[in-house]
Amino acid sequence: MSTTLPAPGTTHGHGPDDEAGGPKVYGCLAEFPDADSLIAATRAARAAGYSRMDTHTPYPVGETADALGFPKSEMGVVMFIGGLTGACSGFLMQYWDNAYGYSLNVGGRPYFSWPSFVPITFEMMVLTASLSGLFGLMALCGLPRLNHPLFNSERFERFSKDRFFLSVEAEDPRFDREKTPAFLATLNPLSVEEVFE
Amino acid sequence: MAIADEPRVGGGGHGPSRDGMPLEPEMWPLVKSTYDGKPHDLATVGDAIGEVVLSRPQPRGWWVGFLAGFALLQVFLVSLAWLFYWGVGIWGINVPVAWGFAIINFVWWIGIGHAGTLISAILLLMHQKWRTSINRFSETMTIFAVMCAGMFPLIHMGRPWFFYWLTPFPNVAGIYPQFRSPLTWDVFAVTTYLTVSLVFWYIGLVPDLAALRDQARNRWQKIMYGLLSLGWRGSAIHWRRYEKVYLLLGGLSTPLVLSVHTVVSFDFAVSIVPLWHATIFPPFFVAGAIYSGFAMVVALAIPIRKWYRLEDFFTDQHLDICGKVMLATGFLVTYGYFSELWMAWYGHSLYEWGTTIERVFGPYGWSYWALIVFNCVIPLTLLWSKRVRRSPFWLEICCMSALIGMWFERYVIVITLTRDQVPSSWGRYAPTFWDYATMFGSLGLFLFLFFLFIRYFPMISITEMRELLPRKQGGGGGHSIMENAP
């Protein structure tokens, strides 16, 4: 499905909305040998006005996320709300169960003996915060998704090994099937290729 | 590219290990060691760890461990079948000692599990980068140890098929659990611990599974690792979320691990049995848990790193550090034993002191002295020596000794019930064949699962090892999860 361009700028496509019935273009993928050149390329592409981009690296390279305009993740809020929900519902569950649902007199202690409800309230907080972290991460990242167009590229599988990739999506307003690969080629990549849906 | 000199923006890398800065000592082994005669780079780190599961034939040691675990697992299954057929009467439990081996093994296993969380979460928060070599390994140990621990309260129930009565669920009888009881807290603590450990472990595994998916040449491996890795594509946005979740999970697991063994110690400390009703129990239990857990990590890691030739990653320096942690926690535990004796004497309680004399010199006094010898005398004299801490053989001896000693500690605590305040309620306790069969059988369950894990999953985090590689070798030049997670 993927085509490695012999030299950037020699494509002769018709843009992302190809009416000739060919495969739809997902975007452009540039391959870099190390994190530093990827960081530089991402910053340059950002400065050139590209906005619908992503980088793909074997380990987190925070500078590229900054350059992509994603300085802070939402996960803290997600997990905080999850944990708060768990703590409140855990406490209320114990309160209702032991004070109303099945009120049990143990040695004359009050039915609402809140200090003994603290451990389970804490455990429920940790449990729901962690689960909301897992499911929130998957939901926000759109995972699991096994059929992403980038996997159509033969080279892309080296992202998890020793290569660093910059992808520019065709949905980017500045994307152009000829100019974008040519621009990426100026950033000293190992290769530039077009990726199809 | 001269980008490395440029000041980094935003949350990106306030880390101490940029180019030109002195390397973290934890990275030395990877800098010095070589792979096929070349210095390590991103690809060789993935090859060295990934080939163990993808292509290398399993070493003979793996088969020995796996088959031993498998055989003991059969013992476990037979003892469970016999137990479910006859009931808990096949064990040696009786009225003064109603819990017996079940709670001894429960506390022993769950204590072992705690080192994994300590290594993966607490050391993460403390910037101890050497943890990277052993965190996957020990997190896995945690999960399987907690599974083994969880078996014992369940099978001790008598009617384990009613285990769901432990949970508060709407039922026609209108009965709910008694939330003032530490036994109910235990249910929540242990299930939460298992779930959170699984989440932490799996989230850490996802990028590694993606690396294996892309490295695999066999169709089945590609499909299995592809499904498990959820289609991970290393996106910068995903990494940023991932790092945040990982860091927050570390922050949540840290109080969690302390709370779990605290709640386990409340099972004893909330009672009024002499020597159980003590405020030192929670910290004493936590220290003992970490002591035995590190012993299990090292005891497993020493043979496995040799079989798989992973000494580049798990170095003698790691053995040294683990030995020091064991030394520190071992002394905390020893202080706990001293404190128990001191409080019994100084407290002027007839029952506390009487029970202490029975514990040390009574019919089960031998087990107290076994505890002192295995837990304090052998490891804590040997581990002072750096040569012992760096010698796989002697460190293995210390670990085995600590594992046996920590088991005896729980035995000594549980056996206290034979001599409480009222002599008319005194009794004896003797485990039966089925007690031993269940105990060693649970070891089989653990080994069986653990050896399957090292066969099918990367036992060292590929991603985090790559982050630790110096920038010159293509790596992240440090650990970004702590320093780079806005």
Interface residues (C-beta under 8 A of the other chain):
Chain A: D34 A35 D36 S37 I39 A40 D54 T55 H56 T57 P58 Y59 P60 V61 G62 E63 T64 A65 D66 A67 L68 F70 P71 K72 S73 E74 M75 G76 M79 G83 M93 Q94 D97 N98 G101 Y102 L104 V106 R109 S113 S116 F117 P119 I120 F122 E123 M124 V126 L127 A129 S130 L131 G133 L134 G136 L137 M138 L140 C141 L143 P144 R145 L146 N147 H148 L150 F151 F156 E157 R158 F159 S160 K161 D162 N188
Chain B: M1 I3 A4 R8 V9 G10 G11 G12 G13 D41 L42 A43 G46 P168 G174 I175 Y176 P177 Q178 F179 R180 P182 T184 W185 F188 A189 T191 T192 T195 V196 V199 F200 Y202 I203 P207 A210 A211 R213 D214 Q215 G226 L227 L230 G231 W232 R233 G234 S235 A236 I237 H238 W239 R240 R241 Y242 E243 K244 V245 L248 L249 L252 S253 P255 L256 S259 V263 F266 T463 E464 R466 E467 R471 G474 G475 G476 S480 I481 N484 P486
